Amino acid sequence: MVEVILIGVVAGVLAGMLGIGGGALFVPALVAIVGLSQVDAEATSLLAIVPVAAVGAWRQHAYGNLRVKEGLIVGGLAIPGAVGGVALVNALPERVVEVAFACLQLFVAAQLIRRALRTPVAAPD
């Protein structure tokens, strides 16, 4: 249980700082540290991200950074996708899901690195 608490605290800090949470942090941690299967970690992550997203959005709203309309559109349209995705992940072999998840993580990392290298560094004030 200590591992789960630590994952929650660290993921909360990183979610607030970097805008990431569910898949990017919870799933690998739940698999590697807690020992959940890939599918169980993904399902657990879906539940865990609800309070993180709500609090993060609420706090970002206080800073004027929240785009409510766009967030509601993306979230609302993602609901049918989540229904289909849950059915699909439970129909596929777990190894396929693990490899697909790893490929997604690598793709996102490559995009972030490419973007960071193309963006000029601002001079300190």
C-alpha positions in Angstrom: 0.0 0.0 0.0 2.9 2.4 0.6 3.8 2.0 -3.1 0.3 3.0 -4.1 0.4 6.1 -1.9 3.8 7.1 -3.2 2.6 6.7 -6.8 -0.4 8.9 -6.0 1.7 11.7 -4.5 4.3 11.7 -7.2 1.8 11.5 -10.0 -0.3 14.3 -8.5 2.7 16.6 -8.4 3.8 15.7 -11.9 0.2 16.0 -13.2 -0.1 19.4 -11.8 3.3 20.5 -13.1 3.2 18.9 -16.5 -0.4 18.2 -17.2 0.1 14.4 -17.4 -1.3 11.7 -15.3 -3.3 8.6 -16.3 -1.6 6.7 -18.9 1.7 8.4 -18.9 2.4 7.9 -15.2 -0.1 5.7 -13.4 0.0 2.8 -15.8 3.8 2.2 -15.9 4.0 2.7 -12.1 1.2 0.4 -11.4 2.8 -2.3 -13.6 6.4 -1.9 -12.5 6.0 -1.1 -8.8 2.7 -2.6 -7.8 2.8 -5.5 -10.1 -0.6 -5.1 -11.8 -1.2 -6.5 -15.3 -1.2 -4.0 -18.1 -5.0 -4.2 -18.5 -5.6 -3.9 -14.7 -3.2 -1.0 -14.5 -5.0 0.8 -17.4 -8.4 0.2 -15.8 -7.2 1.4 -12.4 -5.6 4.4 -14.0 -8.9 5.4 -15.6 -10.4 5.6 -12.1 -7.4 7.3 -10.5 -7.3 10.1 -13.1 -10.8 11.3 -12.4 -10.0 13.2 -9.1 -6.6 14.3 -10.4 -8.1 15.8 -13.5 -10.9 17.5 -11.6 -8.6 19.1 -9.1 -6.0 20.0 -11.7 -8.6 21.6 -13.9 -10.1 23.5 -11.0 -6.7 24.9 -10.0 -5.7 25.8 -13.6 -9.1 27.6 -13.9 -8.1 29.8 -11.0 -5.0 30.8 -13.0 -7.1 31.5 -16.1 -5.6 28.6 -18.1 -8.6 26.4 -18.6 -10.4 26.3 -21.9 -13.8 24.9 -20.7 -15.5 24.6 -24.0 -12.7 22.8 -25.7 -12.2 20.6 -22.6 -15.8 19.6 -22.5 -15.9 18.8 -26.2 -12.8 16.7 -26.1 -14.0 14.9 -22.9 -17.5 14.4 -24.2 -16.4 13.0 -27.5 -13.8 10.7 -25.8 -16.5 8.9 -23.9 -17.7 6.7 -26.8 -14.0 6.1 -27.6 -13.4 4.9 -24.1 -16.3 2.5 -24.3 -14.9 1.1 -27.5 -11.3 1.1 -26.2 -12.3 -0.9 -23.1 -14.0 -3.5 -25.2 -11.0 -3.7 -27.6 -8.4 -3.9 -24.8 -10.2 -6.8 -23.3 -10.4 -8.6 -26.6 -6.7 -8.3 -27.4 -3.8 -10.4 -26.1 -2.1 -8.5 -23.2 1.2 -8.5 -25.0 -0.3 -6.6 -27.9 -1.6 -4.0 -25.5 1.8 -3.7 -23.7 3.6 -3.2 -27.0 1.0 -0.7 -28.3 1.3 1.3 -25.0 5.1 1.3 -25.2 5.0 2.5 -28.8 2.6 5.3 -27.8 4.9 6.4 -25.0 7.9 6.4 -27.3 6.0 8.4 -30.0 4.9 11.0 -27.4 8.4 11.3 -26.0 9.9 11.7 -29.5 7.4 14.5 -30.3 8.1 16.3 -27.0 11.9 16.1 -27.6 11.5 17.3 -31.2 9.4 20.2 -30.1 11.7 21.2 -27.2 14.7 21.2 -29.5 13.0 23.5 -32.0 11.7 26.0 -29.5 14.3 28.7 -28.7 15.3 29.1 -25.0 14.1 32.4 -23.5 16.8 34.6 -22.0 16.5 34.9 -18.2 15.1 38.2 -16.9 
